Amino acid sequence: MFRNHAQLTAVIPFVEHQSFREFLPRFTIPHIRRYMYELLRALKHIHAKGIIHRDIKPNNFLFHFDYDRFALIDFGLAEKQKDVSGRYPSRGGTRGFRAPEVLIRCFNQTTAIDIWSVGVILMCILTRRYPLFETSDDCDGLMEIARFFGTDVLVQAARKQGLYLPHTSPDYITPVTPEYRKELHIPVHIDPPDLRVVFRRIWPECPYEIPDDLLDFLRGLMRILPSERLTATQALQHPFITGAAAPPERILPLTRSSRTATATAAATTTTAGRPTCSAPEIPSHRLAAPSVPAAHTKRPRSSKKEEDDDEEEKEGK
């Protein structure tokens, strides 16, 4: 980082990566396991330092399966957890990835809000829909969550955090604290559906059945009450991450070309001079795509956001 008069310039490493939107149709169970492992490993590191990222979403986690590289980026909204407890509730983050406690203006927000966002990313992968939650305001965000988990859990979570959320008229959330009187209308009661049925309805062409351990892993990431949500450390110890077995599935090839098997092995050995993690192995023949002449390969952009970022709302603290 250097300064030239009034201009401050930061030089950051170039991270060659694959587009989440382009790769989304090709995610298999082994890809999901590795992607989740690396993202949670990054969150475990920053959460151990008491840092809330606040903007976990696909565009902020770069990956390249051919080179076995992963990077968590964009800490523009990050803050220390001890600095946010008990103050005016923050609503920072990207629409569709905000945790319930952010939507209902809970005062004591923790690193659990990042874990919820990881769960939303996983739901995007399992439904092949990105973004999954397209909301215009916080009330719509709560209704989208209720579609998948029901309103009962929202009521219970709100009450445990000192908020009131009735099922019937007047149908609003009222914080106990007098400083904040904003009302969020929840007009209907929704029973929790079977997630497998919902996912199959959204993506009927899914080539594999969602395994039980993956569904349990998702539920752990998306507990409505933050204190019951898995931490990054606990999620890394979940059987879905640590288990070697995967259900029968149709492995789809990648669209990006990989280097030779030797080059790929070398890429997995070190990243920026450091050994990579001992994550569950994905057989190279499953991840490697057919070779493509160099003239036809495109170098993905690194620092520029995908065009859909222009449509996303990022609010400050």
N, C-alpha and C positions, 0 to 999 in steps of 0.2 A: 504494500500500500504506500502511495506517495502523494504529495500535494503539489500542485502547480498553481500558485496564487490562491484563488478562491475555489479551485476545482480539486476535489479529492478523488483519486483513482485507485481502485482495488484490482489487483491482478490475481485471478483465481485459476486453479488447474482446469484444463479442458477434460471433460468427461464424455467420452464417446458412449452413446446409449441408444437403446431401441425405444420407439414410440409405444407408450402404453396403449393408445387407441388402436394402433396397427397390430400390436401383438395380442390384444385382447381375445380375438377369436381362436388363438392358437394355444392358450393356456391349458395345460393338462395338470393332473394331480401332482406329479413330480415338480412341475414348474411352480405351482401354487405353494407347495411345501417350501421350496427354496426361497421364493420371493418373500413369503411371510417370515421365514427364519432370518433373512438378512435385514428386513425392515425392523423387526422386533429387536434384533441385536443392536441396531443403531439407537433405538429408543431406550433400551436398557442402559446404554452408555450415558445418554444425556439425562435420563430420569434419575440415575444414581447421583448426578450432580445437582438435582433439584430443579432441572430446567424443563419447562413445558414448551413444546414446539409450537403448538396452537394452530398449525396449518398443514397437518398431515393430509396429503392427497397424492394421486398418482404422479402429477406433474412435479412434485417435490421429492420424489424418490426415483432417482435415475438407476437404470439397470441395463445390463447387456449380458445375456445368457451365454453367448458365444465366447466372451472373454471372462465370464464369471466376475463381473465388476458391478458394484452397487454403491450408491452414494445418496445420503440424505442431505438435502439442500434447503435454501431459503429460510433463514432464521429471523426474518424481518419482524415477525410477531412474537417471537420467543420471549419468555420472561421467567424469572425465578419464582418457584411456587410460593415461597415464603413472602414474596412481595404482593401476592394477589389475595391471600386469605383475609376475609373479613372486610374487604373494601368494596366499593361499588362494583357490581358484577360486570365482567368483561364479556363482549360479544364478538371478539376477534375470531377470524377464521373464514373459511369459504363455505358459502351456502351449500347445503346437502351433505356436508361432512361434520357439522357441529353436533356435539353431544347433547343429550336431553338437558343436562344441567346448565348448559350454555343457553339453550333456547328458553328455559324457564327462569333465567337470571339468578341462578344459585350463586350465593356469595363465595362459598368455599370451593373454588374450582381447583382441581389437582391434575396431576399427570394422567389421570384416567381419561381425560378428554382426548388425549392422543390415541389411546387404545381403542376408544369408540371409532375414531376415524379409520384405524386399521381394519376394523370390522366392516365399515362401509366399503372400503376398497375390496375386501374379500367378497362382499355381496355383489359388487359390480362384476367381479370375475365370474362368480357362480351364475349370474343371470345374463352375462354378456351385454350388459347395458351400462353405458357410461356417458353422462352421470346417471345414477340410479334415482336419487332424490332431487327432483327439480322443483324447487320451492321459491315462492316470491317473498315470503315473510316467515317469522318464527312460528306462527300458528299453523301455516301449511307444513312447516317442518315437523311439528309434533304430530300432525295428522298422517304424514307419510310414515313416520315411525310407528304409529298406532296400526297402520295397515299390516305391518309385519309382526308386531309384538302385542297388539291389543291395547286398550286404554286402561285396563285394570292395573298393569304394572306402572304406568305413568302416574296414576292416582297415588299408589302406594309410595313410589319414589318421591313424589312431590311432598307428601305429608311427612315422610321421614326427614326431609330437608327443611321442614318448617314452612311449607307452602300448602295452599289449599286448592284442590282440583276436583270439583264435584262432577258426577256423571250427568246430572240434570240441571235444569234452570237454577241459577243464572248462567251456568256453564262458563266459568272463567277461572283463571288461576289468580289468586290473590296472595302476594307475599305478605308475611306477617309484619315485616319491617315497614314502618310508616313512610320511610323516605321514598319508597318505590310503589306507585299505585297503578302501574300499567296493567291492563287486562288483556289476556289472550283467550279467545273464545274456542272451546272444544265442543262442537255441537252434537256429536253422536257418541254412542257407546259401541266399541268394536271388540269382539272376542278374538283371542290370539289364534291365528290360523296355523296349519301345518306348513312349515317352511319349505319342505320338499315339494309340496303341491304348488305353493306359490312360485318357487323357482322354476318348476317344470312348466307352469302356465306362461311365465315370462319368456322362457327359452325352451320351447318344445323339442328342438333338435339336439339337445344336450346328448353327446355320445356316451356318457357314463352316468352311473348312479352315484349320487353324493354319498360317500361313506359316513358311517355313524360317527367316527372320531372327528371328521372334518366338521360335521354339523354341531357336535358338542363343542369343538374349538370355537366356532363362530358364536355360539350362544355365550360362551365365556367372555369373548371380546365385547359383546353387546348387551351385557347386563344393564338394565336401566339405572339401577342404583350404583353410583360410582364405587362405593365401598365393596360391592360384590363382584365388580368387574375384575378380570384377570389383570395382574401386573405384567409388564414386559418379561420379567424373570419367570413368573409362573407360566406364561404363555409359551416360552421357550422350552419348558419342561413338559408341555402337554403331549400326550401320546401321538397326536397327529404330526407333530414336529419331530419327535424322537423316533417314531415308528418307521421301520424300513419297508413294511408291506404296503402296497397300493392296490386298489381294486382293479379288475380288468378294465381296460380302456383303449380307445383308439388314439394313438399318439400322432398328433398332427405335426408336420415338419415346419420349421421356421422359414420365414421369407427372407431373412437376412443371410447372407453367405457367411460361413465360418472359415477360419483359416484351416490349415492342416491340423490333424489330430495332435501333432507335436506342439504346434503353436498354441492350441487350445489348452493343452496340459501345462504349458509354461505360464500361460495367463492365469491359471488357477493356483499356481504355486505362490506368486507374490502379487501384491497390489501396493504400488507406491513403496516398494522395498520392504513391505511387511507381510508376514505369512497371513493367508486368508483363514477364515474360520473353518472348523471341521463340521460343516453342515451336512445334512443327509445327501449322499451322492446321487446324482442323476446320470444314468448311463450316457456316455458321449454319443452313442449311435442314436439315442432318442432326441438329443438336443441339436445335433449337428444337421445343418441344411445342406442340400446338394451344392457343390461348388459352382460359383458363378464367375465368369471372367471379370477381371478387375475393372474393365471399361464400363461394365454395366452396374457396378455397385455404386451406391450413393453414400456419402459421408453424412450421417445425421447431425443436425445442429445441436449445439450443446447448451449454450446459455439462454437462448431465446425460448420463451414459453410457447406451448402449442397454441394454435389460434383460438381454441375454446376458452383460454384464460381471459380473453377480452370480454366474455359473457359472464364471468364469475365475479362475484362481489367479495372483495377482501376489505373487511372493516378493521380499523385500528383499535387500539386499546381503549 
